[in-house]
């Protein structure tokens, strides 16, 4: 998580709002890698809540079945730089948590090797303070509460409605789903996945490559590559008509 790639989240939000009010927004052109659900969602948010203009999509040549996606050109990733050169276009890698985020991380690295700057999107409806440090190729949805002194690495997806406590650190290539509570002074290693409604107590460390399942309560440090699951709902003996 190199310091020269940090983005001041509050300044991003202030600049975006000011430019829109003054009518001075200059849309930066972006190519999205991906044609899945996340790519479609990213296109919507970037179109309606950012200074970016999505101009095309790209995927590996073997996955291209048509010439357009969402009425925009769909071009092979192997040669994308010829049509959309990195000096004039930026990129966002919109891939989910497949293979514990390694698939997205690989395309992230490949896009950077082609010379692309990778954008970070922060929802204008995200609550955070002036010192939030955020890496590149991050996508941070609405209704977050991000407390002071938080650091978020590169290539991190944070879906809607989470609490990230003060002095917490999220490593590179992580995926945080929705309504997760990350208490203060918590460290999350790279390549982790946190499921819906997971809760982490304060001051613990989640080792890299961990899966924290939906509804799981984590009270102590974890070991690398481990999986924690919450207790699933139990089938009651009576049906709903008895209530």
Secondary structure, DSSP 8 states (H G I E B T S, - for coil): --GGG-EEHHHHHHHHHHHHHHT----EEEEEE--SHHHHHHHHHHHHSSSEEEEEEEE-GGG--SSEETTEEEEEGGGHHHHS-TTT-EEEE---STTTTHHHHHHHHHHHHTT--B--EE-TT-B--TT-EE-SS-EE-SS-EE-TT-EE-SS-EE-SS-EE-TT-EE-SS-EE-SS-EE-TT-EE-SS-EE-TT-EE-TT-EE-TT-EE-TT-EE-S---TT-EE--------SS-GGG-
